């Protein structure tokens, strides 16, 4: 595994479309929670992994592996951009990540991304580019931001996420075509859980 990239798994959102149940705790067929499955897939590839939760939450509540490193954010209700800003402020000050060149932003409801896809984009990462996989003409996750972009990420606000940075730096943006529908499959509703089987059969953990 490479130590050049840190995986940042965003899981501080409210998940309103999933209904009354917290989707991060939804159980998959193997008995694993959705969030821990997403974390475990990332941890197979990335030496450094951070899970972003609300600062009032504990990892055990979501069935997270006891070795999961967590970043707690205080203002998740303000939107994804605000959570990213808080998370990257913490990452930038973490001495254990001083040599990391890029961060791969993943979502805590996307456990079907194949390991070979994660390895491929990880190997392309450097400090000066934004890397994103594409399948069937559609960009997906993770999105890798070189360290040069981290200061800008700490200034995000609201719910716009990091899309604005991509639009502002087209010369630094790279998409790589992958044969992996899992990069597009996020779990928004309970019915979405049934679609996990197909990408997983295609090699989610290869």
SERO-4910 file (N, C-alpha, C, O; in steps of 0.05 Angstrom, whole numbers):
BEGIN
 pado doro    nc1    nc2    nc3   cac1   cac2   cac3    cc1    cc2    cc3    oc1    oc2    oc3
  Unk    A     17    -24      0      0      0      0     17     25      0     39     26     12
  Unk    A      8     45    -14     23     70    -15     16     88      9     -6     88     18
  Unk    A     36    103     18     31    122     40     29    151     29     29    170     44
  Unk    A     28    154      2     28    180    -10      0    193     -9     -3    217    -14
  Unk    A    -21    177     -4    -48    187     -6    -63    180     20    -61    157     30
  Unk    A    -79    198     30    -96    193     53   -125    191     43   -134    208     28
  Unk    A   -139    170     51   -167    167     44   -184    182     65   -180    178     89
  Unk    A   -202    199     56   -219    215     74   -248    207     68   -259    214     47
  Unk    A   -260    192     87   -286    180     82   -307    198     96   -309    199    120
  Unk    A   -323    212     80   -342    232     90   -367    217     99   -381    204     84
  Unk    A   -374    220    125   -397    206    136   -410    222    159   -419    211    178
  Unk    A   -410    249    155   -422    266    176   -449    277    168   -461    293    182
  Unk    A   -460    269    144   -485    280    134   -509    268    149   -507    250    165
  Unk    A   -532    280    143   -557    272    157   -573    250    144   -589    238    157
  Unk    A   -568    244    118   -580    221    104   -610    222    105   -623    201    111
  Unk    A   -622    244    100   -652    247    103   -667    229     83   -689    220     90
  Unk    A   -656    224     59   -670    208     39   -673    179     47   -689    164     35
  Unk    A   -657    170     67   -658    142     74   -681    135     93   -687    112     98
  Unk    A   -694    156    103   -716    151    122   -708    154    151   -688    168    156
  Unk    A   -722    142    169   -717    145    197   -691    132    206   -678    141    225
  Unk    A   -683    110    193   -659     96    200   -634    111    191   -634    123    169
  Unk    A   -614    111    207   -588    123    199   -575    103    180   -568     81    188
  Unk    A   -571    111    155   -561     92    135   -533     83    141   -525     62    132
  Unk    A   -518     99    156   -491     90    163   -491     65    179   -471     50    179
  Unk    A   -513     59    193   -515     35    209   -530     13    195   -534     -9    206
  Unk    A   -539     18    170   -554     -3    155   -536    -27    151   -512    -24    145
  Unk    A   -547    -51    155   -532    -75    153   -532    -86    125   -553    -88    112
  Unk    A   -509    -94    115   -507   -107     89   -511   -137     93   -514   -147    115
  Unk    A   -511   -152     70   -516   -180     71   -497   -195     89   -504   -215    102
  Unk    A   -472   -185     91   -452   -199    107   -454   -192    137   -438   -201    153
  Unk    A   -473   -175    144   -476   -167    172   -459   -143    180   -458   -136    203
  Unk    A   -446   -131    160   -429   -108    165   -445    -82    160   -462    -81    143
  Unk    A   -439    -61    176   -453    -36    171   -443    -24    145   -421    -29    136
  Unk    A   -460     -7    133   -453      6    108   -428     23    111   -411     22     94
  Unk    A   -426     38    133   -403     55    136   -378     39    140   -357     45    129
  Unk    A   -379     18    156   -354      2    160   -346    -12    135   -322    -16    130
  Unk    A   -365    -21    118   -358    -33     93   -343    -13     75   -323    -21     63
  Unk    A   -352     11     75   -339     32     59   -311     37     70   -291     40     55
  Unk    A   -308     38     96   -282     42    109   -264     19    103   -240     23     96
  Unk    A   -274     -6    106   -257    -29    103   -246    -32     75   -223    -39     71
  Unk    A   -263    -25     55   -253    -26     27   -231     -6     23   -211    -12      9
  Unk    A   -234     18     34   -213     38     31   -187     29     46   -165     33     36
  Unk    A   -190     18     69   -167     10     85   -151    -12     73   -127    -16     79
  Unk    A   -163    -28     54   -148    -48     40   -127    -36     21   -108    -49     14
  Unk    A   -132    -11     13   -115      1     -7    -98     24      4    -75     27     -4
  Unk    A   -109     40     22    -96     64     32    -84     58     59    -98     49     77
  Unk    A    -59     65     63    -46     62     89    -59     81    109    -64     74    132
  Unk    A    -64    106    100    -76    126    117   -106    129    110   -113    134     87
  Unk    A   -123    126    130   -152    129    127   -163    146    150   -155    142    173
  Unk    A   -181    164    143   -194    180    163   -224    179    157   -233    183    134
  Unk    A   -241    174    178   -270    175    175   -280    201    188   -274    206    211
  Unk    A   -295    216    173   -305    242    183   -334    238    194   -352    231    179
  Unk    A   -337    242    220   -362    240    234   -369    266    247   -352    284    249
  Unk    A   -393    269    257   -400    292    274   -385    289    300   -381    266    310
  Unk    A   -377    311    313   -361    309    337   -376    298    361   -364    294    382
  Unk    A   -402    294    358   -418    283    380   -421    252    377   -433    239    394
  Unk    A   -410    241    356   -414    213    349   -389    196    356   -367    207    356
  Unk    A   -394    171    361   -372    152    367   -370    131    346   -390    123    335
  Unk    A   -346    121    339   -342    101    319   -358     76    324   -369     64    306
  Unk    A   -359     67    349   -372     42    356   -402     43    349   -414     22    343
  Unk    A   -414     66    349   -442     68    344   -449     60    315   -471     52    309
  Unk    A   -429     61    297   -433     54    269   -419     28    262   -415     22    238
  Unk    A   -411     12    282   -398    -13    276   -371    -10    263   -362    -28    249
  Unk    A   -358     13    267   -332     18    254   -311      1    267   -311     -4    291
  Unk    A   -292     -7    251   -268    -22    261   -255     -6    283   -253     19    281
  Unk    A   -246    -20    304   -234     -6    327   -209     10    320   -200     27    334
  Unk    A   -197      3    297   -173     16    289   -178     40    270   -159     54    261
  Unk    A   -203     46    265   -210     69    248   -203     95    261   -209    100    284
  Unk    A   -189    112    246   -182    139    256   -204    158    248   -212    159    224
  Unk    A   -215    173    267   -238    190    263   -231    220    266   -216    227    283
  Unk    A   -242    236    248   -242    265    251   -270    274    258   -289    269    243
  Unk    A   -273    287    280   -299    298    288   -303    326    279   -286    343    284
  Unk    A   -325    332    265   -331    359    256   -354    371    271   -373    357    278
  Unk    A   -353    397    276   -372    409    294   -397    421    280   -417    425    293
  Unk    A   -395    425    254   -416    440    240   -426    425    215   -430    437    194
  Unk    A   -430    399    218   -438    383    195   -465    391    184   -471    388    160
  Unk    A   -482    403    201   -509    411    192   -508    433    171   -528    438    158
  Unk    A   -485    446    169   -483    468    149   -477    458    121   -479    473    102
  Unk    A   -471    432    118   -467    421     92   -440    408     87   -422    410    104
  Unk    A   -438    394     65   -414    379     59   -389    397     57   -367    389     66
  Unk    A   -392    420     45   -369    438     42   -358    446     69   -333    446     72
  Unk    A   -375    452     88   -365    459    115   -351    435    128   -331    439    141
  Unk    A   -362    411    125   -350    388    136   -322    383    124   -303    376    138
  Unk    A   -320    386     97   -295    383     84   -274    403     94   -251    397     99
  Unk    A   -283    428     98   -265    449    108   -254    442    135   -230    444    140
  Unk    A   -272    433    153   -262    425    180   -244    401    178   -223    401    192
  Unk    A   -250    382    162   -234    358    160   -206    364    149   -186    354    159
  Unk    A   -205    381    129   -179    386    117   -162    405    134   -138    404    132
  Unk    A   -175    421    150   -159    437    170   -145    418    190   -122    422    197
  Unk    A   -159    396    197   -147    376    215   -125    361    200   -104    356    212
  Unk    A   -130    352    176   -110    337    160    -85    353    157    -63    343    160
  Unk    A    -88    379    150    -64    396    145    -46    398    169    -22    402    167
  Unk    A    -58    396    193    -43    399    217    -34    373    230    -23    372    252
  Unk    A    -38    351    216    -32    324    227     -3    317    219      3    313    196
  Unk    A     15    316    238     43    310    232     48    283    219     68    279    205
  Unk    A     30    264    224     33    237    213     28    237    183     34    217    169
  Unk    A     16    259    173     10    261    144     28    281    130     22    289    108
  Unk    A     50    288    142     68    308    132     78    301    104     83    319     88
  Unk    A     82    276     98     93    268     72     72    260     52     78    252     30
  Unk    A     46    262     59     25    254     41     22    275     19     23    299     24
  Unk    A     19    266     -5     17    283    -28    -11    291    -37    -15    311    -50
  Unk    A    -31    274    -30    -58    279    -39    -78    265    -20    -71    248     -4
  Unk    A   -103    274    -22   -125    262     -6   -146    252    -25   -154    266    -44
  Unk    A   -155    228    -20   -177    216    -36   -203    219    -20   -206    206      1
  Unk    A   -221    235    -30   -247    239    -17   -266    217    -26   -273    215    -50
  Unk    A   -275    201     -7   -294    180    -12   -319    187      5   -318    203     23
  Unk    A   -341    174     -2   -366    177     13   -372    152     29   -366    129     20
  Unk    A   -383    155     53   -387    133     70   -409    114     62   -414     94     75
  Unk    A   -423    120     40   -445    103     30   -438     91      3   -456     85    -13
  Unk    A   -412     88     -3   -403     77    -29   -383     54    -24   -359     57    -29
  Unk    A   -393     30    -16   -375      8    -10   -369    -10    -34   -355    -30    -31
  Unk    A   -379     -3    -58   -377    -21    -81   -354    -13   -100   -351    -26   -120
  Unk    A   -339      7    -93   -316     15   -110   -295     -7   -109   -287    -15    -87
  Unk    A   -285    -16   -132   -266    -38   -132   -239    -29   -123   -230     -6   -127
  Unk    A   -224    -47   -110   -198    -41   -100   -179    -34   -122   -161    -17   -119
  Unk    A   -181    -47   -145   -163    -41   -167   -168    -12   -178   -149      1   -188
  Unk    A   -192     -3   -176   -198     25   -183   -184     44   -164   -172     64   -172
  Unk    A   -187     38   -138   -174     55   -118   -144     56   -122   -131     77   -119
  Unk    A   -132     33   -128   -103     32   -132    -95     48   -156    -75     62   -156
  Unk    A   -111     46   -177   -104     60   -202   -103     90   -198    -84    104   -206
  Unk    A   -124    101   -186   -125    130   -182   -104    139   -161    -93    161   -163
  Unk    A    -99    122   -142    -79    128   -121    -51    131   -134    -36    149   -128
  Unk    A    -45    113   -153    -19    114   -166    -16    139   -184      7    146   -190
  Unk    A    -38    151   -192    -37    175   -209    -34    200   -193    -29    221   -204
  Unk    A    -37    199   -166    -39    222   -150    -12    236   -147      9    223   -146
  Unk    A    -13    263   -146     10    279   -139      0    304   -125    -24    307   -120
  Unk    A     18    323   -119     10    346   -104     -6    366   -121    -20    383   -110
  Unk    A     -3    365   -147    -12    388   -164    -36    382   -181    -45    399   -197
  Unk    A    -49    358   -178    -72    352   -196    -96    342   -180    -94    334   -156
  Unk    A   -119    343   -193   -144    332   -183   -150    308   -201   -153    311   -225
  Unk    A   -153    285   -189   -157    260   -205   -185    248   -198   -193    248   -174
  Unk    A   -199    240   -218   -226    228   -214   -231    206   -234   -225    209   -257
  Unk    A   -242    183   -224   -248    162   -243   -274    168   -258   -291    183   -248
  Unk    A   -277    156   -282   -301    159   -298   -309    132   -308   -293    116   -317
  Unk    A   -336    127   -308   -346    102   -319   -370    108   -336   -388    123   -328
  Unk    A   -371     97   -360   -393    101   -379   -398    131   -383   -421    139   -385
  Unk    A   -377    146   -384   -380    174   -390   -387    192   -366   -391    216   -369
  Unk    A   -390    180   -342   -398    195   -318   -376    194   -297   -366    173   -291
  Unk    A   -368    218   -287   -348    218   -265   -360    209   -239   -383    213   -233
  Unk    A   -343    196   -223   -352    185   -198   -333    191   -175   -319    211   -175
  Unk    A   -332    173   -156   -314    175   -133   -294    152   -132   -299    131   -143
  Unk    A   -271    157   -119   -264    180   -103   -254    203   -121   -248    199   -144
  Unk    A   -252    227   -109   -239    250   -121   -213    255   -106   -214    260    -81
  Unk    A   -191    255   -119   -165    258   -106   -155    287   -110   -153    296   -133
  Unk    A   -150    301    -89   -140    328    -89   -111    329    -80   -105    321    -58
  Unk    A    -94    338    -98    -66    341    -91    -63    361    -68    -81    378    -63
  Unk    A    -42    359    -53    -38    376    -29    -39    406    -35    -45    422    -18
  Unk    A    -32    413    -60    -33    442    -67    -61    453    -64    -64    478    -60
  Unk    A    -82    436    -65   -109    446    -63   -120    445    -34   -143    454    -30
  Unk    A   -105    434    -16   -116    431     11   -123    458     24   -144    460     37
  Unk    A   -106    479     21   -114    505     33   -142    515     23   -158    525     38
  Unk    A   -147    511     -3   -172    519    -14   -195    502     -3   -217    513      1
  Unk    A   -190    477      2   -211    459     14   -218    468     42   -241    465     50
  Unk    A   -199    479     57   -206    489     84   -223    513     84   -233    522    105
  Unk    A   -227    526     60   -243    550     59   -271    545     47   -286    564     42
  Unk    A   -278    520     42   -304    513     32   -326    520     53   -320    519     77
  Unk    A   -350    525     43   -372    531     61   -398    519     49   -400    514     25
  Unk    A   -417    514     67   -443    505     58   -443    477     46   -428    460     55
  Unk    A   -461    473     27   -466    446     17   -456    442    -12   -463    423    -25
  Unk    A   -439    460    -21   -430    458    -49   -408    437    -53   -402    430    -76
  Unk    A   -396    428    -32   -374    408    -35   -350    420    -49   -346    445    -48
  Unk    A   -335    404    -62   -310    413    -75   -312    416   -105   -292    421   -118
  Unk    A   -337    415   -115   -341    417   -144   -330    443   -156   -320    444   -178
  Unk    A   -333    464   -140   -325    491   -149   -294    491   -155   -286    504   -174
  Unk    A   -279    477   -139   -250    476   -143   -243    463   -170   -225    472   -184
  Unk    A   -258    442   -177   -254    429   -203   -259    448   -226   -243    449   -245
  Unk    A   -280    463   -223   -287    483   -245   -267    505   -246   -262    516   -268
  Unk    A   -255    512   -224   -235    534   -223   -208    526   -234   -192    543   -241
  Unk    A   -202    500   -235   -175    491   -242   -177    469   -264   -167    447   -260
  Unk    A   -188    475   -287   -192    455   -308   -165    444   -318   -164    420   -326
  Unk    A   -144    460   -318   -118    450   -328   -105    430   -309    -88    415   -317
  Unk    A   -114    429   -284   -103    410   -265   -121    386   -260   -114    368   -244
  Unk    A   -143    384   -275   -163    363   -271   -159    341   -291   -156    346   -315
  Unk    A   -159    316   -281   -155    292   -298   -177    272   -291   -182    266   -268
  Unk    A   -190    261   -312   -208    239   -309   -196    214   -321   -183    216   -342
  Unk    A   -199    191   -308   -189    166   -318   -212    146   -321   -227    142   -302
  Unk    A   -214    135   -345   -236    116   -350   -231     89   -336   -209     78   -338
  Unk    A   -251     79   -322   -249     54   -308   -273     37   -314   -295     47   -319
  Unk    A   -270     11   -313   -292     -8   -318   -303    -16   -290   -300    -39   -281
  Unk    A   -315      3   -277   -323     -1   -249   -349     15   -243   -347     39   -237
  Unk    A   -372      3   -246   -397     18   -239   -399     25   -210   -416     42   -203
  Unk    A   -383     13   -193   -384     20   -165   -376     49   -158   -384     59   -137
  Unk    A   -362     62   -176   -355     90   -171   -379    109   -173   -377    132   -164
  Unk    A   -401     98   -183   -425    114   -186   -447    106   -167   -468    119   -165
  Unk    A   -443     85   -152   -464     73   -136   -462     83   -107   -447     72    -91
  Unk    A   -479    103   -100   -481    111    -72   -509    102    -62   -528    100    -78
  Unk    A   -510     98    -37   -535     87    -24   -551    110    -12   -544    120      9
  Unk    A   -572    119    -26   -588    141    -17   -614    132     -3   -624    145     15
  Unk    A   -624    109    -12   -650     99     -2   -647     69      5   -628     57     -4
  Unk    A   -664     58     22   -662     30     29   -663     12      4   -650     -9      4
  Unk    A   -678     19    -16   -679      3    -40   -653      2    -55   -648    -17    -70
  Unk    A   -636     22    -51   -609     22    -64   -592     -1    -54   -573     -9    -68
  Unk    A   -597    -11    -31   -580    -32    -20   -580    -57    -37   -560    -72    -38
  Unk    A   -602    -62    -51   -604    -87    -67   -585    -85    -92   -580   -106   -104
  Unk    A   -576    -61    -99   -559    -59   -122   -530    -64   -115   -513    -64   -133
  Unk    A   -524    -68    -90   -496    -72    -82   -485    -98    -92   -461   -100    -98
  Unk    A   -502   -118    -95   -492   -145   -102   -477   -145   -129   -457   -158   -131
  Unk    A   -488   -132   -149   -476   -133   -176   -448   -122   -177   -430   -136   -187
  Unk    A   -442    -98   -167   -414    -88   -167   -396   -105   -150   -373   -110   -157
  Unk    A   -407   -115   -127   -390   -131   -110   -382   -157   -124   -359   -166   -121
  Unk    A   -400   -169   -140   -394   -194   -154   -372   -188   -175   -358   -206   -183
  Unk    A   -371   -163   -184   -351   -156   -203   -324   -151   -192   -305   -146   -206
  Unk    A   -321   -154   -165   -295   -153   -153   -290   -129   -135   -269   -116   -138
  Unk    A   -309   -122   -118   -306    -99   -101   -281   -100    -84   -270    -79    -77
  Unk    A   -272   -124    -77   -249   -126    -59   -225   -137    -72   -206   -147    -59
  Unk    A   -224   -137    -98   -201   -148   -112   -176   -132   -108   -154   -138   -118
***
